[in-house]
Amino acid sequence: MKKKVVIGMSGGVDSSVAAIILKEQGYDVIGLFMRNWDASVNNDILGNPTLNNNICPQEQDYNDAQAVCDEIGIPLYRIDFVKEYWDDVFNYFLSELKAYRTPNPDVMCNKYIKFDAFAKEAKKLGADYIATGHYCQTHDGKLYRGTDPNKDQSYFLSMVSSDQLQNVLFPVGDMIKPEVRKIALEHHLTTAKKKDSTGICFIGERNFKQFLENYLPNQPGDIVDIETKKVLGKHIGLMYYTIGQRRNLGIGTTERIYVVGKDVKNNILYIAYGSSNKYLVSTSCVVEQVNFISDKRPTKCTAKFRYRQPDNDVELEYLKNGDIIVHYNQGVKSVTPGQACVFYDGDECLGGGIIKEVQKDGKKLWYL
């Protein structure tokens, strides 16, 4: 009998081509569409550019997924994880923002929804394997970067457990994006020219400030030059800013200014001038909620502190409480509490954790 694969069909080109590849490889392929956000139930009103559209983006994605499944001849099922997404992903997102950190909901979405709730539902459909359109690879139970350096998504899977990655297939992981588009065009798929999704995971493009006003109150305060302590303007709430940000600060100047810190107690947003300012640079950070996919526990490896960031050589100091101090003595800019720190050994993604504290020369930065 053919092995059965349940693939997450998002209505995008990557999962569409992944389904084609699986079918051509001889699997019994079943599509499963996840609906994880309900704008009306979740009070997603302010900042929602599609609120008055004739069809919401999720329904359009479902229609596209259904069209692709019809085109390639596989069934499509549908499941709602609206409650699970709110409980496990969006609540985390809001709690991190309340703590004035910069969360990455995509990381938690993979951990709790795509490789947990989805996998459980796939088993009900008799799946031998689950599959997604992620640009990453697995070999012998280990996670590796995707072949396309511009699309590699291993960073976002760093909090998924090794058990969750068992019997998982990534059909486009060894491909580059132009190849994926080419296959979609050759098969005349509805999604062949569809733009990649952007914005918050499963929510989409939003006016971030207005969107958050649906859930969190604003607390405006002063923007202060960290060097001179001069008040330069007003911020709209510390949660709207991230370390290293230089756009949308509302300060009229021809010089480049960067967010370098947040004084939560006094509700002050600190900025500094120039991309080479010393306040953007740190030399170590403390990482919590550590998750290792690999059995390796290196003292030296590389790490990314943000998606699309180059690898940084690091040394790991393992603490008794499970946290890790990550040392990068060459100095790295804009390391930010709340973001994922992901460890690599060459192309193998070892795992990662969440940045808890940022340090310079072994001391916590007072303005973070």
C-alpha positions in Angstrom: 0.0 0.0 0.0 1.1 3.6 -0.7 2.3 5.5 2.3 -0.2 8.3 3.2 1.1 11.9 3.6 -1.1 14.7 5.0 0.3 18.0 3.8 -0.6 21.4 5.1 -2.1 23.3 2.2 -1.8 27.0 2.9 -3.1 28.3 -0.4 0.4 29.4 -1.3 2.8 28.3 -4.0 5.2 26.4 -1.8 2.7 24.0 -0.3 1.1 23.6 -3.8 4.4 22.5 -5.3 5.2 20.3 -2.3 1.9 18.4 -2.9 2.8 17.9 -6.5 6.2 16.5 -5.7 4.8 14.1 -3.1 2.2 12.8 -5.6 4.9 12.3 -8.2 7.0 10.4 -5.7 4.1 7.9 -5.3 2.6 8.9 -2.0 -1.1 8.9 -1.2 -1.5 12.6 -0.7 -4.2 14.3 1.4 -4.4 18.1 1.8 -5.3 19.7 5.1 -6.1 23.4 5.4 -5.7 25.1 8.8 -7.8 28.1 9.7 -6.1 29.7 12.7 -7.5 33.3 12.9 -11.1 34.7 13.0 -11.1 38.5 12.7 -14.7 38.8 14.1 -14.2 36.4 17.0 -10.8 37.9 17.9 -11.9 41.5 17.7 -9.5 42.2 14.8 -11.0 45.5 13.7 -8.5 48.4 14.1 -5.6 48.2 11.6 -7.3 45.4 9.5 -7.1 46.5 5.8 -9.3 43.6 4.6 -12.1 44.1 7.1 -14.5 45.3 4.4 -13.4 43.0 1.6 -16.0 40.7 0.0 -14.0 37.7 1.1 -11.5 37.5 4.0 -7.9 36.5 3.2 -8.3 33.1 5.0 -11.3 32.2 2.9 -9.4 33.2 -0.3 -6.5 31.1 0.8 -8.8 28.2 1.3 -10.4 28.7 -2.1 -6.9 28.7 -3.6 -5.9 25.6 -1.8 -9.1 23.9 -2.9 -8.4 24.9 -6.5 -4.9 23.5 -6.4 -6.0 20.2 -4.9 -8.7 19.9 -7.6 -6.0 20.7 -10.2 -3.6 18.0 -9.0 -6.2 15.5 -8.0 -6.0 15.2 -4.2 -8.7 15.6 -1.5 -8.7 18.6 0.8 -9.9 18.7 4.4 -10.3 21.7 6.6 -9.7 22.2 10.3 -10.1 25.1 12.6 -7.4 25.9 15.2 -8.6 29.3 16.1 -8.8 28.6 19.8 -5.4 26.8 19.9 -3.7 29.6 18.0 -5.1 32.2 20.4 -4.2 30.2 23.5 -0.8 29.0 22.5 0.5 31.6 20.0 -1.3 34.9 20.3 -1.4 35.0 24.1 2.3 34.4 24.0 2.7 37.2 21.5 0.7 39.7 23.7 2.4 38.7 26.9 5.8 39.3 25.4 4.7 42.7 24.1 3.4 43.5 27.6 6.9 42.7 28.9 8.3 45.2 26.3 10.1 42.4 24.4 10.0 41.7 20.7 8.3 38.3 20.1 8.5 36.0 17.1 5.1 34.4 16.8 6.1 32.2 13.8 8.4 30.2 16.1 5.6 29.4 18.5 3.2 28.8 15.7 5.4 26.0 14.4 5.9 24.5 17.8 2.2 24.5 18.9 0.1 24.5 15.7 1.9 23.2 12.6 3.9 20.4 14.2 1.5 19.7 17.2 -2.2 20.4 16.6 -1.9 19.8 12.9 0.1 16.6 13.3 -2.5 15.2 15.7 -5.3 15.9 13.2 -3.2 14.4 10.4 -3.0 11.1 12.4 -6.8 11.0 12.6 -6.7 10.9 8.8 -4.3 8.0 8.8 -1.1 9.8 8.0 2.2 7.9 7.9 3.9 11.3 7.4 3.0 15.0 7.5 4.5 17.5 5.1 4.7 21.2 4.8 6.1 23.7 2.3 8.9 24.9 4.6 12.3 25.5 3.1 14.3 23.2 5.4 15.5 19.6 5.3 15.6 16.6 7.6 18.1 13.7 7.5 18.2 10.9 10.1 15.9 12.9 12.4 18.1 16.0 12.3 17.1 19.4 11.0 19.1 21.2 8.3 18.9 24.5 6.5 17.0 24.7 3.2 19.1 24.8 0.0 17.9 28.3 -0.9 19.8 30.7 1.4 17.2 33.4 0.8 14.3 31.2 1.9 15.8 28.9 4.5 13.2 28.6 7.3 15.1 26.4 9.8 15.3 29.5 12.1 11.5 29.3 12.6 11.6 25.6 13.4 14.2 25.9 16.2 11.7 25.4 19.0 10.2 22.2 17.5 11.2 19.0 19.3 13.1 16.2 17.7 10.0 14.0 18.3 7.8 16.4 16.4 10.2 16.2 13.4 9.9 12.4 13.1 8.0 11.4 10.0 8.0 14.9 8.6 8.7 15.7 4.9 9.8 19.0 3.4 9.5 18.4 -0.3 10.8 21.9 -1.4 13.6 22.0 1.1 16.2 21.1 -1.4 14.9 23.6 -4.0 15.3 27.3 -4.7 12.3 29.5 -5.0 12.6 30.1 -8.8 12.5 26.3 -9.3 9.3 26.1 -7.2 7.7 28.9 -9.2 8.7 27.1 -12.5 7.0 23.9 -11.5 3.9 25.7 -10.5 3.7 27.5 -13.8 4.4 24.2 -15.7 1.4 22.7 -13.9 -0.8 25.8 -14.5 -1.5 26.1 -10.8 -3.8 28.8 -9.5 -1.1 29.8 -7.0 1.8 29.9 -9.5 2.1 33.7 -9.4 0.6 34.3 -6.0 2.7 36.5 -3.8 4.2 35.1 -0.7 2.3 35.8 2.5 3.7 38.5 4.8 2.8 40.0 8.1 2.0 38.2 11.4 1.8 34.4 11.1 -1.7 33.3 10.0 -3.0 36.9 10.6 -1.4 38.7 7.7 -0.6 42.3 7.0 -1.8 44.8 9.6 -1.2 48.4 10.7 0.8 47.2 13.7 0.0 50.1 16.0 -3.7 50.1 15.2 -3.9 46.3 15.4 -2.4 46.2 18.9 -4.8 48.8 20.1 -7.5 46.1 19.8 -5.8 44.3 22.6 -3.3 46.5 24.6 -3.6 50.0 25.8 -1.1 52.7 24.6 1.3 54.3 27.1 3.0 57.2 25.3 6.2 58.6 26.7 9.4 60.4 26.0 12.0 59.6 23.3 15.4 60.5 24.8 18.9 60.8 23.3 20.9 58.3 25.4 24.0 60.4 25.2 22.7 63.9 26.1 19.5 62.8 27.9 17.7 65.4 25.9 14.0 64.7 25.1 13.6 64.6 21.3 10.0 63.7 21.0 7.2 61.4 22.1 6.8 57.6 21.5 3.5 56.0 21.1 4.2 53.1 23.5 7.4 51.1 24.2 5.8 47.9 22.8 5.7 49.3 19.3 9.5 49.5 19.0 12.3 47.1 18.7 16.1 47.4 19.2 17.8 48.6 16.0 14.7 50.2 14.6 15.4 53.4 12.7 12.1 54.1 10.8 8.8 55.5 11.9 10.3 57.2 15.0 8.5 60.5 14.3 11.7 62.6 14.8 12.5 65.1 12.1 16.3 64.8 11.4 18.5 64.1 8.5 20.8 61.9 10.6 20.2 58.2 11.1 18.9 57.5 14.5 18.3 54.0 16.0 16.3 52.6 18.9 18.9 51.4 21.4 16.9 50.8 24.6 13.8 50.9 26.7 13.5 52.2 30.3 10.3 50.4 31.3 10.1 51.9 34.8 10.2 55.5 33.5 8.6 54.7 30.1 11.5 56.1 28.1 12.5 55.1 24.6 16.2 55.6 24.1 17.8 56.5 20.7 21.3 57.0 19.5 22.8 58.5 16.4 24.6 56.5 13.7 24.7 52.8 12.8 28.1 52.4 14.5 27.0 53.8 17.9 28.2 51.7 20.8 24.7 51.2 22.3 23.6 48.8 19.5 26.5 46.5 20.2 26.5 43.7 22.9 28.9 40.8 23.6 26.7 38.2 25.2 23.1 37.3 25.9 21.2 34.9 28.2 18.9 32.5 26.4 15.9 30.8 28.2 13.3 28.2 27.1 16.2 26.3 25.5 15.2 23.6 23.0 17.7 21.2 21.5 16.7 19.3 18.4 20.1 17.6 18.2 21.9 15.5 20.7 24.9 17.8 20.3 25.8 20.2 23.2 28.6 22.2 21.7 30.6 24.8 23.5 31.4 26.5 20.2 29.0 26.8 17.2 27.3 29.6 15.2 24.1 31.4 16.0 21.5 33.7 14.5 19.8 36.3 16.7 17.3 37.3 14.0 16.0 35.8 10.8 18.1 36.6 7.7 21.0 37.7 9.9 24.4 36.2 9.1 25.8 33.5 11.3 27.8 34.6 14.3 30.6 32.6 15.9 29.6 32.0 19.5 30.6 30.1 22.7 27.9 28.6 24.9 28.0 28.6 28.7 25.5 26.1 30.1 23.8 27.2 33.4 22.4 24.9 36.0 18.9 26.3 35.5 18.8 25.3 31.9 19.6 28.8 30.5 22.6 29.4 28.2 24.9 32.4 28.2 25.8 33.0 24.5 29.1 34.8 24.2 30.0 36.6 20.9 33.0 38.6 21.9 33.4 40.1 18.4 30.2 42.2 19.2 26.9 41.9 17.5 24.4 44.7 16.8 20.7 44.8 17.8 20.4 41.6 19.8 16.9 41.9 21.2 15.0 40.3 24.2 12.1 38.2 23.0 13.7 37.2 19.7 14.8 33.6 19.0 18.5 32.7 19.3 19.1 29.7 17.0 22.2 27.5 17.1 23.9 25.9 14.1 26.7 23.4 13.4 27.3 24.0 9.8 24.0 23.5 8.0 22.5 21.5 10.9 20.1 23.5 13.1 20.8 22.3 16.6 17.9 24.2 18.2 17.5 27.5 20.0 15.8 29.5 22.7 14.4 32.9 23.5 16.7 35.8 24.3 16.1 36.8 28.0 18.8 39.4 28.7 21.4 41.2 26.7 24.9 42.0 28.1 28.0 43.8 27.3 31.3 42.7 28.9 29.4 40.4 31.2 27.0 43.0 32.6 23.4 43.5 31.8 22.7 46.6 29.7 21.0 49.0 32.0 18.8 50.4 29.1 17.4 47.0 28.1 
